[in-house]
Amino acid sequence: MSTVRRVYFYAVCLVTLVLAAWGAGLLLRLLFDLAIGGRPTFAGPGYANQQIALGLSMFTIPAAVWAFHWRTVQRLGGAGTQEAASALRKLYLAVTLAASSLTALMTGVTVLRWLLGGADSQTFSAGAAGAFPVALGVWYYNWRVNSRDGAPSPAGGTLLRWYWYFVAAWSLVLLATGIINTLGIALDHGIFISQPLVQGPLWSEPLQMRVAAVLLGLAWWSFHWLYAARDDSSSSLRQVYCYLFAIPGGALAAIVSLAIVLFRLLEFLLGVPVGSEPGFFRFLSLTAPTLLVGAAVWTYHWQRTKEEASGAAERRSSARRVYYYLLSGIGLAATSAGVITLIGLLLDFLLNSLNPAPLLVISPGWWKDQLALSVVLLALGLAAWLLHWLRTQREIDRSEEERFARSRKVYLYTFLCISIIASVAAAISIAYRLLSGFLLGTVAFDILNSMKWSLQLLCAAIPALVYHAGLLRYDIRVGAERTRTVKTIVVVASRTEAGSLAQRLERALGMPVRAMAYDGPGATEDGKISEQQVEVLAQAIAASPHSRLVVLLQGTEIKAYSYEEASRHE
Amino acid sequence: MRQSHRLLIAFGIALAALALGAATLVFIRGNVKVALLPESDPAGVVQRYMIAIQNGDNAGALKYVAPVPTTPKDGGPPKPIPPVVPPRRPASVPWRATLGATRVTGSEAQVDVTVYVFRSGNPFGDAVQTINETFFLVKQETGWLIQSPGPLWWLY
């Protein structure tokens, strides 16, 4: 069957499946509404009949069209066939699985909340109750189809991975926010509101909703992360999920909530009046659970990636490198904010002593609050920045190759760009205020007062500019900006050895290596290749002037050849 | 030692010195005493009004506010007295105010005040917000009383 014809079949299957599921959901909604719903949801006597007519039409016609097309597709795609492993089929399955899984998750939360709340007909949502079984059924059927298909093609496998990690990320967010809010509501109710004027029961609708989100979020996340993606430690997408979503997301949540906790505690310790107000510690009801959950997500995924860190060195180190620069960036941004606040405090003192206007009123915590904020931002920002930034610097000490990394260039140029723009903007503002003040004969105090924010910005931007410009200058001097020849290396070996040899070669070379496995008559098991052989091969490849190399392994003999597109002329 | 490491150490020392200096200033010179202005001056009335608000003394603040006539001159329905102190307790926002120009014209006066409010919510912007406010006062038998502004929106 031609590709265009296959696209047609899968597109029709997808659209008709969505319509049929919608129709089934409408019919179930009507059924649940009549059977359980306690509210008069019907506008008139004809409303139910209209809904039945619409539901039946939307279900039966698309379902018939879907059944016809799906049967044709299934005849092509028996287990283990090329069609069953194809990227197009996996795209259809990945989209269907992701959409039905997320619909089941979100509607399931509403249904479970209703059950946890005692199945009161007044709070029953017929829409969610109708959509949940349909979405779950569609998901289960397609999951079984995918399981029976056998191993997917590489492109098909990638598409399925997108589904696993997208749903895992979604459900992880639902689980994390659910735990934070559940603990927050419980702490607020039990500890921080000690003498409420009016207080409802703890086991109320908001708490039931959060508990339902925790239970289903946990189930969905466990299934997709712990079960579906359990043997996927070699994929790049998994590294992206861990290093660019779960680890930085957890780290950011933990760092921000820790900053708020420390700032508030410092306010309390410094004797700022706000600290003695009743209910002051109520901020802990949300920040403490966020800190705990963020740290748990961060450390769990960090530990998991460390355990899985063997093989495919280049791809892994790229993702890890991005993580280090990302965390360095967050730390440096917080440090800059701390410097801005600290300079603001010092300028405030200076302006206060120069101000000829009498002070009318001042809050007792005016200075201490600013000091607390700057200390917390500086302490946390510097800790996060130095911890991750110095690690990247140590990597450079080990291998100068790190200077060529794209993530390093993105990091350095981003901060150079931000610090240059901030410095220029602040310098323009200062120059303008100085000149206009001088020409208009404004009082020196007023000029200084109007420049305060620009001075704060300039004091934070200039050191960042000097430091990053210096680093970039050095990187350029040692050749980091020179165009490097990217080599395409392909390992061709038996199915048992191709992947392993490619991984070992990748580690030795520090660049990606593709693996191709040959099969069929004449294919024999290759012998084990020693580390010394891999080392010699890596040196030969590194020294080769050619940019395209194919490594052939037969038995225990390895040969590397350069290759290029052959001319078709006689 | 690399030049970048030397720069880092220099920045670190400078930052530590600044933080130490700021902490010393806060603890040694942070307890600023406010000199009370005469209550007979419009500026003194504004000062007492703001001190009362800062202390959460709503009743005390209302003493410096001119009462709004409950029955308007055109005979319409009585107007409610505008709230002087915001309904939400404002004490959690640290703020200070300095006096600007005072203009007195017969039984009316205007007092310019600059208010600085500290908000820790956005660490990447200026944490201190500056508001220029003009208080309008009227002289009555008991002394100067504030006519406007009513609600102090900048404390929200």
Interface residues (C-beta under 8 A of the other chain):
Chain A: F263 V272 P273 V274 E277 A333 A334 S336 A337 G338 V339 I340 T341 L342 I343 G344 L345 L346 D348 F349 N352 N355 A357 P358 L359 L360 V361 I362 S363 G365 W366 W367 K368 D369 Q370 L371 L373 S374 V375 L377 L378 Q393 K452 W453 Q456 P463 V466 Y467 G470 L471 Y474
Chain B: Q3 S4 L7 L8 F11 A14 L15 L18 A19 G21 A22 A23 L25 V26 R29 G30 V32 V34 A35 L37 A43 V46 Q47 M50 I51 Q54 A91 S92 V93 P94 W95 R96 A97 T98 L99 G100 V113 T114 F118 S120 P123 F124 D126 A127 V128
